[in-house]
Amino acid sequence: MKIGIFDSGIGGITVLHQALKLLPNEDYIYYADTMNVPYGEKSKEAVKQYIFEAVDFIARQGVKAVVIACNTATSVAVEDLRAKYSFPVLGIEPAVKPAVQISEALGKRVLVLATSLTLKEKKFHDLVDRIDSHAIVDKLPLPNLVQFAERFQFNEDAVIGYLEDQLSPFDLKQYGTVVLGCTHFPFFKGSLRKLFADDVLLMDGSVGTVKNLKRVLEASNRTNEGTGQVTFYTSGVKVEDEGALSKYHRLLEML
Ligand code: DGL
């Protein structure tokens, strides 16, 4: 049986990339809800509805696990999804814990970049309250990065200009770690590198999520059921157009 990987758009490809590395002998369904992206600036109720429609569709294809490869969707719906489906549902959350540990050891601060909805949600506030005992975590929503990514713009002047503008109120020298708390953001590592010093760690949760997936599959003896094939869907429609498919494969190669 296949593994479902879900995101509002292309962001989850950063998780798919790790999954193909760590679990190459599996087949995958990658579902991008391109009709409703971006989630991060919409209401929690609207986003929850989109997520359930998407995961219902994925479930109908027959899957042994679903990865919610979207921090925003995880923060608004992962518990409800787990209550509804009988297969394991894995989520992704901003890598605040390792970032705080590293930055504390360096005597530096942590900057969390994510969508507005992720940063507003209780799940994020609970996470920070649990971990940030020395109040070193700052946060910044960067919604336009999601839009840039969906247009396949990653290194353009407009991206750098946007980042410079959004980051201008922050003293970037005080950060030891930057958390990429949206799965679309690892595509901008090159652009972010132009603004942060070389020793600043850019951290995301994709490896941790895929390790969890591996553990869950191993625990139920359900590994090695495929050959690394990926079937792509956009909002319930199978992607068959060669041009579109090659764009997705190019993204996988970019990482
Ligand atoms: N990729 C998603 C995340 O990790 C959200 C992007 C969006 O706003 O749709 O949060």
Residues whose N, C-alpha, C, O or C-beta is under 5 A from the ligand:
A	BS01	DGL	S8 G11 V37 P38 Y39 G40 E41 A69 C70 N71 T72 T115 V146 G181 C182 T183 H184
